[in-house]
Amino acid sequence: MDHSLFFKKMPNRMAETGIELIVIFKIEGGGSMPRGRRIGTQSIEEQITKLDSEVERYKQKISLAREKRKTLLSKKEKEEMSELYQAIKTSGKTAGDFLNTLNDRTK
């Protein structure tokens, strides 16, 4: 394996004294560094088409998330109703008695 060395002068706080800091980087794999993706090789129409498809994909994700949220809210409401029913049942009152008590407190 080729282990190329890359020298670079780095600025440091001792520059006033004439001391230079030299950093040595060891580059593995033949001395070349990977480059990022090139931007601008696509035409404007291609970029617009790509963005349109991204927007569609995100709209679908949002729709699925809203449906999941709706399902979870429904499940939460059912659990709360069950909890309320159990509390009324264990109190020994009927649902009508409970509602009357609740209405009397709000008046």
Z-matrix of the N, CA and C atoms (Angstrom, degrees):
N
C 1 1.448
C 2 1.529 1 107.97
N 3 1.309 2 115.54 1 134.33
C 4 1.454 3 121.97 2 -179.85
C 5 1.519 4 109.60 3 -80.26
N 6 1.300 5 116.89 4 125.63
C 7 1.463 6 121.19 5 178.39
C 8 1.525 7 107.95 6 -114.29
N 9 1.306 8 115.32 7 88.29
C 10 1.456 9 120.10 8 179.73
C 11 1.518 10 109.62 9 -78.25
N 12 1.304 11 116.12 10 153.23
C 13 1.450 12 121.33 11 177.09
C 14 1.516 13 108.87 12 -111.98
N 15 1.285 14 115.46 13 143.88
C 16 1.450 15 121.20 14 -178.98
C 17 1.523 16 106.80 15 -126.18
N 18 1.317 17 116.49 16 119.77
C 19 1.456 18 121.49 17 -178.80
C 20 1.522 19 109.73 18 -100.41
N 21 1.313 20 116.18 19 138.63
C 22 1.450 21 119.69 20 178.20
C 23 1.524 22 108.39 21 -144.67
N 24 1.319 23 115.76 22 132.72
C 25 1.456 24 119.51 23 175.84
C 26 1.515 25 107.85 24 -81.12
N 27 1.311 26 115.49 25 129.37
C 28 1.451 27 120.74 26 -178.63
C 29 1.523 28 108.99 27 -112.11
N 30 1.315 29 117.95 28 134.69
C 31 1.466 30 119.49 29 176.35
C 32 1.524 31 109.16 30 -68.86
N 33 1.294 32 115.94 31 144.61
C 34 1.458 33 118.86 32 176.91
C 35 1.520 34 109.84 33 -142.35
N 36 1.297 35 116.42 34 177.44
C 37 1.458 36 121.09 35 -176.47
C 38 1.521 37 112.36 36 -78.39
N 39 1.320 38 117.60 37 -9.19
C 40 1.462 39 120.14 38 179.84
C 41 1.519 40 111.58 39 -96.35
N 42 1.310 41 117.92 40 18.83
C 43 1.455 42 121.34 41 -177.28
C 44 1.524 43 111.31 42 -63.74
N 45 1.346 44 116.63 43 -30.90
C 46 1.464 45 119.14 44 -179.33
C 47 1.535 46 111.30 45 -64.80
N 48 1.320 47 116.31 46 -27.45
C 49 1.463 48 119.80 47 -177.57
C 50 1.519 49 112.11 48 -86.28
N 51 1.315 50 116.96 49 -3.49
C 52 1.454 51 120.00 50 179.49
C 53 1.512 52 113.63 51 88.25
N 54 1.322 53 117.32 52 4.45
C 55 1.465 54 121.26 53 179.00
C 56 1.516 55 108.17 54 -88.86
N 57 1.326 56 116.70 55 128.66
C 58 1.455 57 121.08 56 177.75
C 59 1.521 58 109.33 57 -108.75
N 60 1.278 59 114.70 58 140.87
C 61 1.456 60 120.54 59 177.65
C 62 1.522 61 107.99 60 -97.20
N 63 1.306 62 116.16 61 122.19
C 64 1.464 63 120.88 62 178.36
C 65 1.524 64 107.37 63 -113.70
N 66 1.301 65 114.67 64 123.66
C 67 1.458 66 120.74 65 -179.37
C 68 1.519 67 107.55 66 -105.01
N 69 1.300 68 115.80 67 136.78
C 70 1.458 69 120.98 68 178.80
C 71 1.522 70 107.93 69 -110.05
N 72 1.313 71 115.67 70 120.60
C 73 1.451 72 122.00 71 176.77
C 74 1.515 73 108.53 72 -100.30
N 75 1.307 74 116.49 73 135.71
C 76 1.450 75 120.72 74 176.19
C 77 1.521 76 107.26 75 -100.03
N 78 1.302 77 116.76 76 120.20
C 79 1.461 78 122.04 77 -178.31
C 80 1.514 79 108.35 78 -107.46
N 81 1.331 80 115.52 79 121.63
C 82 1.459 81 121.76 80 179.94
C 83 1.525 82 109.59 81 -87.59
N 84 1.274 83 117.19 82 153.41
C 85 1.456 84 122.05 83 170.32
C 86 1.507 85 115.04 84 79.82
N 87 1.275 86 119.32 85 46.57
C 88 1.456 87 121.49 86 170.90
C 89 1.517 88 115.42 87 89.02
N 90 1.303 89 117.82 88 4.57
C 91 1.452 90 119.06 89 173.63
C 92 1.514 91 115.43 90 83.65
N 93 1.308 92 118.66 91 4.17
C 94 1.462 93 118.23 92 178.28
C 95 1.520 94 109.04 93 -107.40
N 96 1.316 95 115.10 94 142.44
C 97 1.460 96 120.51 95 179.64
C 98 1.531 97 108.72 96 -101.72
N 99 1.326 98 117.01 97 143.99
C 100 1.467 99 118.90 98 178.33
C 101 1.524 100 110.53 99 -65.56
N 102 1.271 101 115.53 100 145.02
C 103 1.457 102 121.57 101 179.70
C 104 1.525 103 109.23 102 -105.00
N 105 1.313 104 116.22 103 154.46
C 106 1.454 105 121.65 104 177.84
C 107 1.518 106 110.96 105 -73.40
N 108 1.326 107 115.55 106 171.57
C 109 1.460 108 119.89 107 178.28
C 110 1.522 109 109.53 108 -67.39
N 111 1.287 110 115.40 109 144.31
C 112 1.453 111 120.14 110 179.29
C 113 1.517 112 109.77 111 -81.05
N 114 1.293 113 114.58 112 135.62
C 115 1.456 114 120.94 113 178.77
C 116 1.514 115 107.51 114 -106.54
N 117 1.292 116 116.80 115 140.40
C 118 1.454 117 120.32 116 176.12
C 119 1.507 118 114.50 117 97.60
N 120 1.326 119 118.45 118 3.93
C 121 1.463 120 119.63 119 178.65
C 122 1.524 121 111.04 120 -82.36
N 123 1.339 122 116.89 121 -13.47
C 124 1.456 123 120.49 122 178.97
C 125 1.530 124 109.16 123 -93.39
N 126 1.309 125 114.91 124 151.48
C 127 1.462 126 118.97 125 176.44
C 128 1.526 127 108.72 126 -72.67
N 129 1.300 128 115.87 127 165.88
C 130 1.456 129 120.49 128 179.85
C 131 1.528 130 110.18 129 -62.11
N 132 1.333 131 117.06 130 -41.24
C 133 1.465 132 120.62 131 178.82
C 134 1.528 133 111.36 132 -61.27
N 135 1.334 134 116.67 133 -40.96
C 136 1.469 135 120.57 134 178.61
C 137 1.526 136 110.37 135 -64.63
N 138 1.321 137 116.54 136 -40.81
C 139 1.463 138 120.39 137 178.68
C 140 1.527 139 110.93 138 -64.18
N 141 1.334 140 116.83 139 -41.97
C 142 1.465 141 121.07 140 178.41
C 143 1.520 142 110.45 141 -63.23
N 144 1.318 143 117.23 142 -44.53
C 145 1.459 144 121.69 143 178.99
C 146 1.526 145 110.91 144 -60.92
N 147 1.317 146 115.80 145 -43.12
C 148 1.465 147 120.74 146 179.10
C 149 1.530 148 110.33 147 -62.86
N 150 1.322 149 117.05 148 -43.65
C 151 1.459 150 120.74 149 179.29
C 152 1.526 151 111.52 150 -66.08
N 153 1.329 152 117.13 151 -38.38
C 154 1.464 153 120.41 152 177.11
C 155 1.525 154 111.14 153 -60.40
N 156 1.326 155 116.29 154 -42.06
C 157 1.469 156 118.96 155 179.50
C 158 1.533 157 110.63 156 -68.39
N 159 1.331 158 117.54 157 -35.42
C 160 1.467 159 120.63 158 176.29
C 161 1.523 160 110.41 159 -63.38
N 162 1.336 161 116.45 160 -43.70
C 163 1.466 162 121.24 161 179.09
C 164 1.522 163 109.48 162 -59.89
N 165 1.327 164 117.87 163 -44.45
C 166 1.468 165 121.83 164 178.92
C 167 1.519 166 110.66 165 -60.55
N 168 1.337 167 115.87 166 -44.21
C 169 1.467 168 120.48 167 -179.52
C 170 1.528 169 110.28 168 -61.35
N 171 1.344 170 116.72 169 -43.13
C 172 1.460 171 119.79 170 179.47
C 173 1.524 172 111.94 171 -68.59
N 174 1.333 173 118.18 172 -34.72
C 175 1.456 174 120.92 173 176.17
C 176 1.529 175 110.28 174 -61.64
N 177 1.332 176 116.27 175 -41.05
C 178 1.465 177 120.10 176 178.32
C 179 1.527 178 110.65 177 -64.58
N 180 1.334 179 116.77 178 -41.82
C 181 1.464 180 120.47 179 178.31
C 182 1.523 181 110.83 180 -62.00
N 183 1.338 182 116.42 181 -42.11
C 184 1.463 183 120.95 182 179.10
C 185 1.523 184 110.07 183 -63.23
N 186 1.333 185 116.74 184 -43.72
C 187 1.460 186 121.21 185 179.44
C 188 1.530 187 110.98 186 -60.56
N 189 1.323 188 116.63 187 -44.76
C 190 1.468 189 120.35 188 178.66
C 191 1.526 190 111.27 189 -64.64
N 192 1.311 191 116.73 190 -39.40
C 193 1.470 192 120.57 191 179.08
C 194 1.527 193 110.81 192 -65.59
N 195 1.323 194 116.78 193 -39.41
C 196 1.474 195 120.08 194 177.73
C 197 1.519 196 111.42 195 -64.67
N 198 1.330 197 116.91 196 -41.04
C 199 1.466 198 120.45 197 178.14
C 200 1.525 199 110.77 198 -63.97
N 201 1.324 200 116.27 199 -42.78
C 202 1.460 201 120.33 200 179.05
C 203 1.530 202 110.51 201 -63.76
N 204 1.333 203 116.26 202 -40.48
C 205 1.467 204 121.21 203 178.34
C 206 1.526 205 110.14 204 -62.37
N 207 1.328 206 116.50 205 -44.52
C 208 1.459 207 121.78 206 179.72
C 209 1.527 208 110.50 207 -60.32
N 210 1.327 209 116.63 208 -43.41
C 211 1.463 210 121.62 209 178.93
C 212 1.524 211 110.76 210 -63.10
N 213 1.331 212 116.13 211 -43.71
C 214 1.466 213 119.70 212 -179.51
C 215 1.528 214 111.60 213 -66.73
N 216 1.336 215 117.27 214 -39.44
C 217 1.465 216 120.13 215 177.61
C 218 1.524 217 110.71 216 -63.34
N 219 1.329 218 116.87 217 -39.68
C 220 1.459 219 121.46 218 177.69
C 221 1.534 220 110.50 219 -63.75
N 222 1.314 221 115.97 220 -43.66
C 223 1.465 222 120.97 221 178.59
C 224 1.526 223 110.21 222 -62.67
N 225 1.328 224 116.91 223 -41.98
C 226 1.464 225 121.72 224 179.43
C 227 1.531 226 110.18 225 -62.69
N 228 1.334 227 116.39 226 -43.43
C 229 1.467 228 120.74 227 179.80
C 230 1.529 229 110.74 228 -62.47
N 231 1.332 230 117.52 229 -42.40
C 232 1.466 231 121.01 230 178.81
C 233 1.531 232 110.72 231 -62.53
N 234 1.339 233 116.49 232 -41.26
C 235 1.465 234 120.14 233 178.93
C 236 1.524 235 110.84 234 -64.19
N 237 1.341 236 116.49 235 -41.38
C 238 1.461 237 120.28 236 178.73
C 239 1.524 238 111.21 237 -65.70
N 240 1.332 239 117.58 238 -39.45
C 241 1.463 240 121.08 239 178.44
C 242 1.533 241 110.35 240 -64.96
N 243 1.318 242 115.74 241 -41.00
C 244 1.462 243 120.13 242 178.38
C 245 1.529 244 110.04 243 -63.90
N 246 1.314 245 116.43 244 -41.28
C 247 1.464 246 121.59 245 179.28
C 248 1.538 247 110.19 246 -63.12
N 249 1.330 248 115.64 247 -43.62
C 250 1.456 249 120.72 248 178.77
C 251 1.533 250 110.67 249 -63.43
N 252 1.324 251 116.42 250 -44.61
C 253 1.460 252 120.80 251 179.14
C 254 1.530 253 110.80 252 -60.18
N 255 1.329 254 116.69 253 -43.49
C 256 1.472 255 120.34 254 179.24
C 257 1.526 256 110.88 255 -63.40
N 258 1.335 257 117.33 256 -38.54
C 259 1.468 258 120.26 257 179.31
C 260 1.524 259 110.67 258 -65.51
N 261 1.338 260 117.27 259 -41.22
C 262 1.470 261 121.11 260 178.15
C 263 1.524 262 109.98 261 -65.28
N 264 1.317 263 116.08 262 -42.45
C 265 1.471 264 122.01 263 -178.12
C 266 1.530 265 110.93 264 -63.81
N 267 1.338 266 117.20 265 -42.89
C 268 1.467 267 120.15 266 -178.37
C 269 1.528 268 112.16 267 -74.67
N 270 1.345 269 117.34 268 -19.70
C 271 1.470 270 119.57 269 178.37
C 272 1.525 271 111.55 270 -76.09
N 273 1.319 272 117.05 271 -15.68
C 274 1.454 273 121.17 272 179.60
C 275 1.512 274 113.02 273 86.76
N 276 1.320 275 117.40 274 0.06
C 277 1.462 276 120.25 275 179.44
C 278 1.526 277 109.67 276 -93.36
N 279 1.310 278 114.83 277 159.74
C 280 1.459 279 119.23 278 173.13
C 281 1.518 280 107.81 279 -86.50
N 282 1.303 281 115.97 280 168.33
C 283 1.462 282 119.80 281 178.92
C 284 1.529 283 110.37 282 -61.79
N 285 1.326 284 117.45 283 -37.75
C 286 1.468 285 122.11 284 177.64
C 287 1.520 286 111.84 285 -63.19
N 288 1.354 287 116.98 286 -43.87
C 289 1.466 288 120.94 287 177.38
C 290 1.529 289 110.45 288 -60.48
N 291 1.291 290 115.52 289 -43.36
C 292 1.464 291 120.19 290 -179.48
C 293 1.532 292 110.54 291 -62.41
N 294 1.332 293 116.91 292 -44.53
C 295 1.463 294 120.91 293 179.15
C 296 1.524 295 111.40 294 -64.18
N 297 1.329 296 116.85 295 -40.12
C 298 1.467 297 119.85 296 177.16
C 299 1.520 298 111.18 297 -61.94
N 300 1.330 299 116.68 298 -43.69
C 301 1.461 300 121.22 299 178.65
C 302 1.520 301 110.03 300 -62.30
N 303 1.304 302 116.01 301 -42.47
C 304 1.465 303 121.03 302 179.86
C 305 1.524 304 110.98 303 -64.99
N 306 1.337 305 117.03 304 -43.77
C 307 1.461 306 120.91 305 178.25
C 308 1.523 307 112.44 306 -64.65
N 309 1.334 308 117.25 307 -36.53
C 310 1.458 309 120.59 308 178.76
C 311 1.525 310 111.15 309 -65.50
N 312 1.315 311 117.72 310 -35.05
C 313 1.477 312 121.72 311 -179.44
C 314 1.542 313 112.11 312 -73.11
N 315 1.306 314 116.56 313 -28.29
C 316 1.468 315 119.36 314 -177.53
C 317 1.526 316 112.79 315 -85.71
N 318 1.333 317 117.66 316 -9.94
C 319 1.483 318 121.55 317 -178.98
C 320 1.492 319 111.78 318 -82.48
